[in-house]
Every structure is written in structure tokens, then in C-alpha cells.
Amino acid sequence: MKICAIIVTYNHDNYVLNKSIDSIISQVETVYLYNNSSHKISPRNKLNIYGNGINIGIGEAQNILLKIAIDQGFDCALLSDQDTFYPKNYFGNVDLHFSNNPLAAVICPRWSNLNSKIK
């Protein structure tokens, strides 16, 4: 399965964004990122950066990146935000779930806030 990640940013914290990218970049073929603000993002291998510093909104940015992912032949795209961190082998589990459930269209992870006791 060909998997990419899609991240949309807005007024992000560079340290947090880099940690988020670091948590997924080795698990997918490509990370597409749309920058909805004027904050600079450092280029790196497997990271494709789009946007011109104008906030077009998360939905429009996701739609632009999803079209690119479809045009590039990806089977699965993870929609993420700028401060989400993924465990190792997260995408291996996603691939396994889709393989075992061919009618599945969406997979939602369990959410937890690392800064509070809310789970």
C-alpha cells in the first residue's frame, strides 16, 4: 500500500512541527505539507511544502494536497495537524487494518493529550 501523510500548518511552533514530522516521515513515502502562514519551514528529504503564506483554511489546503496525492498514485493519505505525534509502526498497523478490512474507508486513532490526564 502506498501511503502518504498530509499536514496543514498555521502559526506553528517549529520545534513541535519538526517533532511531528520526525514521528511520521520514515513511515510513509512522502509527507505533503501546506503552510497556511508566513512561518518558515525547513525543507528536507521526503517533505513537499506548498502554500504561499496566505491562510486558505484547513479544508481547502487538505483538498489541494489530497488531489496531489491521488495524482501521484497514493492509496492512503493520513490527514494530520502540526502537533500530532505518531508511534513507531503506526502506518504498518494502518496497512494491516486496510488489508484485513477491504471495505474500510476511514481509520481513526485513539487520542490522548500528553499535557493532561484527559484521554
Salt bridges, closest charged atoms under 4 A:
ASP22 OD1 - ARG44 NH1 2.55
ASP71 OD2 - LYS67 NZ 3.01
